[in-house]
């Protein structure tokens, strides 16, 4: 029996990898757009006004205003979404991931310190000025912090109509993972874990 040729094996592996990549993004749609049943489709359907006035406010805490397919149904099937991020002085968007999309952040006001960690546990950081853009690769843990005494505003775009967000602190300390498991994972004691958890509230 002949063994498979290296070229055939390589093509097979490439096909598998490509198939996985296709499954990891928003599916292609077979129409121009997707409208919910019994929804009139006119110019209003393709308009989102939820960002009006957002830059005239100065929140006291980190604030995220999203335009995903949940808030803006016309995005369904379009593989794109936006968010406006507002950081007060010292404001932080804690470490988190977006499992279904990369994030392209554009700083429109203030200063931000940003960073992400790759799969080799290498940290990449940068201090952004107005007009700078920074890419957070899909699925990697990242954060943004405003070190200044003035507010900062940014706009983020995502390559998915529903990028999803997994907050690292919340998913670790506020979902009911056993205290003993967390104590071992963080090489500390149960009392320390319980003290941390008390700041998040349990489900």
FIMAR-482662 format. One record per residue (C-alpha): residue in one letter; chain; x, y, z. Coordinates in Angstrom, 3 decimals. Layout:
BEGIN
> aa / ch / east / north / up
> a / A / X / Y / Z
...
This chain:
BEGIN
> aa / ch / east / north / up
> x / A / 0.000 / 0.000 / 0.000
> x / A / 1.378 / 3.409 / -0.979
> x / A / 1.802 / 6.015 / 1.723
> x / A / 0.246 / 9.438 / 1.012
> x / A / 2.479 / 11.858 / -0.814
> x / A / 3.747 / 14.814 / 1.271
> x / A / 1.948 / 17.223 / -1.077
> x / A / -1.393 / 15.454 / -0.567
> x / A / -0.927 / 15.449 / 3.198
> x / A / -0.035 / 19.147 / 3.179
> x / A / -3.144 / 20.006 / 1.141
> x / A / -5.307 / 17.978 / 3.526
> x / A / -3.893 / 19.808 / 6.583
> x / A / -4.347 / 23.193 / 4.882
> x / A / -7.957 / 22.301 / 4.088
> x / A / -8.599 / 21.450 / 7.740
> x / A / -7.019 / 24.692 / 8.956
> x / A / -8.995 / 26.746 / 6.435
> x / A / -12.219 / 25.030 / 7.466
> x / A / -11.513 / 25.886 / 11.117
> x / A / -10.815 / 29.528 / 10.203
> x / A / -14.088 / 29.764 / 8.281
> x / A / -16.038 / 28.380 / 11.233
> x / A / -14.406 / 30.899 / 13.579
> x / A / -15.882 / 34.002 / 11.908
> x / A / -19.372 / 35.309 / 11.178
> x / A / -21.124 / 33.110 / 8.600
> x / A / -21.716 / 34.460 / 5.115
> x / A / -25.336 / 35.267 / 4.364
> x / A / -27.190 / 34.392 / 1.172
> x / A / -29.058 / 37.691 / 0.900
> x / A / -28.184 / 41.390 / 0.929
> x / A / -29.251 / 41.753 / 4.562
> x / A / -31.268 / 40.027 / 7.284
> x / A / -34.360 / 41.760 / 8.610
> x / A / -36.351 / 40.427 / 11.587
> x / A / -39.772 / 39.017 / 10.699
> x / A / -42.544 / 41.644 / 10.551
> x / A / -40.041 / 44.517 / 10.578
> x / A / -40.536 / 47.270 / 8.001
> x / A / -37.389 / 47.775 / 5.950
> x / A / -36.629 / 51.352 / 4.958
> x / A / -33.802 / 53.794 / 5.640
> x / A / -34.615 / 53.783 / 9.364
> x / A / -33.823 / 50.068 / 9.595
> x / A / -30.252 / 50.756 / 8.462
> x / A / -29.782 / 53.737 / 10.825
> x / A / -28.532 / 53.606 / 14.419
> x / A / -28.919 / 56.775 / 16.488
> x / A / -27.805 / 55.360 / 19.836
> x / A / -24.500 / 57.259 / 19.719
> x / A / -26.062 / 60.722 / 19.444
> x / A / -24.728 / 63.000 / 22.139
> x / A / -22.386 / 60.356 / 23.564
> x / A / -19.334 / 62.627 / 23.310
> x / A / -21.161 / 65.426 / 25.143
> x / A / -21.208 / 63.361 / 28.356
> x / A / -18.368 / 62.779 / 30.819
> x / A / -19.136 / 59.623 / 32.834
> x / A / -17.593 / 59.125 / 36.280
> x / A / -16.845 / 55.445 / 35.503
> x / A / -15.598 / 53.611 / 32.416
> x / A / -18.566 / 53.538 / 30.023
> x / A / -19.135 / 51.440 / 26.919
> x / A / -21.823 / 52.313 / 24.361
> x / A / -22.245 / 49.466 / 21.879
> x / A / -23.691 / 49.097 / 18.412
> x / A / -23.831 / 45.322 / 17.928
> x / A / -26.592 / 43.305 / 16.270
> x / A / -28.428 / 43.339 / 19.622
> x / A / -28.707 / 47.129 / 19.648
> x / A / -28.693 / 47.532 / 15.849
> x / A / -30.401 / 44.520 / 14.174
> x / A / -29.362 / 45.633 / 10.660
> x / A / -25.814 / 44.481 / 11.531
> x / A / -26.931 / 40.840 / 11.564
> x / A / -24.876 / 39.042 / 8.898
> x / A / -22.694 / 42.077 / 8.121
> x / A / -19.606 / 41.041 / 10.181
> x / A / -19.092 / 44.492 / 11.696
> x / A / -19.927 / 46.367 / 14.909
> x / A / -18.791 / 49.428 / 16.844
> x / A / -18.395 / 50.680 / 20.383
> x / A / -17.645 / 54.053 / 21.946
> x / A / -15.429 / 53.759 / 25.014
> x / A / -15.277 / 56.595 / 27.571
> x / A / -12.627 / 56.642 / 30.293
> x / A / -12.664 / 59.121 / 33.180
> x / A / -9.320 / 60.137 / 34.691
> x / A / -7.772 / 56.901 / 35.966
> x / A / -10.462 / 54.875 / 34.167
> x / A / -9.817 / 51.234 / 33.275
> x / A / -11.360 / 48.764 / 30.854
> x / A / -10.229 / 45.613 / 32.729
> x / A / -8.534 / 42.646 / 31.033
> x / A / -10.987 / 40.895 / 28.708
> x / A / -11.230 / 39.035 / 25.414
> x / A / -13.465 / 39.066 / 22.334
> x / A / -13.792 / 35.448 / 21.214
> x / A / -15.265 / 36.188 / 17.783
> x / A / -13.404 / 39.261 / 16.506
> x / A / -10.307 / 41.409 / 16.535
> x / A / -10.741 / 44.946 / 17.905
> x / A / -9.403 / 48.031 / 16.152
> x / A / -9.320 / 50.952 / 18.620
> x / A / -9.083 / 54.586 / 17.449
> x / A / -8.306 / 57.223 / 20.099
> x / A / -10.273 / 60.435 / 19.506
> x / A / -9.589 / 62.300 / 22.776
> x / A / -7.035 / 62.070 / 25.589
> x / A / -4.352 / 59.479 / 26.234
> x / A / -4.557 / 55.720 / 26.766
> x / A / -2.183 / 52.998 / 27.865
> x / A / -3.162 / 49.780 / 26.094
> x / A / -1.844 / 46.260 / 25.954
> x / A / -2.517 / 42.633 / 25.098
> x / A / -0.940 / 39.278 / 25.931
> x / A / -0.286 / 36.731 / 23.181
> x / A / -0.417 / 32.938 / 23.449
> x / A / 3.271 / 32.845 / 24.445
> x / A / 2.482 / 35.125 / 27.434
> x / A / 4.297 / 38.069 / 25.854
> x / A / 2.841 / 41.462 / 26.820
> x / A / 2.659 / 44.156 / 24.115
> x / A / 1.938 / 47.692 / 25.378
> x / A / 1.708 / 51.164 / 23.913
> x / A / 0.769 / 54.683 / 24.988
> x / A / -1.686 / 56.147 / 22.497
> x / A / -2.195 / 59.795 / 21.552
> x / A / -5.159 / 61.325 / 19.713
> x / A / -5.363 / 59.935 / 16.182
> x / A / -3.520 / 56.697 / 17.031
> x / A / -4.986 / 53.269 / 16.305
> x / A / -4.188 / 49.965 / 18.012
> x / A / -5.228 / 46.436 / 17.036
> x / A / -6.117 / 43.800 / 19.631
> x / A / -5.933 / 40.391 / 17.901
> x / A / -8.982 / 38.141 / 18.098
> x / A / -9.378 / 36.159 / 21.307
> x / A / -6.345 / 37.602 / 23.136
> x / A / -6.568 / 39.153 / 26.618
> x / A / -6.257 / 42.942 / 26.450
> x / A / -6.985 / 46.123 / 28.407
> x / A / -7.057 / 49.922 / 28.184
> x / A / -6.179 / 52.397 / 30.962
> x / A / -6.383 / 56.195 / 31.131
> x / A / -3.389 / 57.363 / 33.232
> x / A / -4.194 / 61.069 / 32.779
> x / A / -6.140 / 63.529 / 34.942
> x / A / -8.476 / 64.300 / 31.995
> x / A / -11.041 / 62.017 / 30.298
> x / A / -10.301 / 59.951 / 27.197
> x / A / -12.605 / 58.716 / 24.419
> x / A / -12.072 / 56.001 / 21.840
> x / A / -14.020 / 54.234 / 19.114
> x / A / -13.583 / 50.506 / 18.529
> x / A / -14.606 / 48.509 / 15.489
> x / A / -15.005 / 44.731 / 15.449
> x / A / -14.980 / 42.197 / 12.608
> x / A / -18.176 / 40.597 / 13.875
> x / A / -21.748 / 41.733 / 14.423
> x / A / -21.487 / 40.069 / 17.841
> x / A / -17.835 / 39.925 / 18.956
> x / A / -18.707 / 38.858 / 22.511
> x / A / -16.809 / 39.941 / 25.614
> x / A / -15.318 / 37.723 / 28.310
> x / A / -14.192 / 39.741 / 31.345
> x / A / -11.197 / 38.024 / 32.935
> x / A / -11.847 / 39.246 / 36.524
> x / A / -15.571 / 38.472 / 36.376
> x / A / -15.223 / 35.087 / 34.689
> x / A / -12.591 / 34.012 / 37.220
> x / A / -13.912 / 35.489 / 40.469
> x / A / -17.663 / 35.952 / 39.980
> x / A / -18.866 / 32.714 / 38.367
> x / A / -18.673 / 30.256 / 41.262
> x / A / -15.351 / 28.514 / 40.546
> x / A / -14.384 / 26.644 / 43.707
> x / A / -12.221 / 28.659 / 46.137
> x / A / -9.782 / 25.772 / 46.541
> x / A / -9.255 / 25.506 / 42.795
> x / A / -8.614 / 29.251 / 42.501
> x / A / -6.253 / 29.208 / 45.507
> x / A / -4.175 / 26.498 / 43.830
> x / A / -4.275 / 28.228 / 40.440
> x / A / -3.105 / 31.554 / 41.891
> x / A / -0.709 / 29.937 / 44.407
> x / A / -2.377 / 31.610 / 47.377
> x / A / -4.793 / 30.703 / 50.189
> x / A / -8.578 / 30.386 / 50.266
> x / A / -8.968 / 33.461 / 52.511
> x / A / -7.265 / 35.667 / 49.879
> x / A / -9.509 / 34.236 / 47.143
> x / A / -12.629 / 34.868 / 49.244
> x / A / -11.488 / 38.422 / 49.930
> x / A / -11.064 / 39.047 / 46.190
> x / A / -14.430 / 37.432 / 45.420
> x / A / -16.184 / 39.650 / 47.956
> x / A / -15.409 / 42.644 / 45.754
> x / A / -17.281 / 41.123 / 42.794
> x / A / -20.350 / 39.514 / 44.356
> x / A / -21.277 / 35.930 / 43.658
> x / A / -24.036 / 34.725 / 41.290
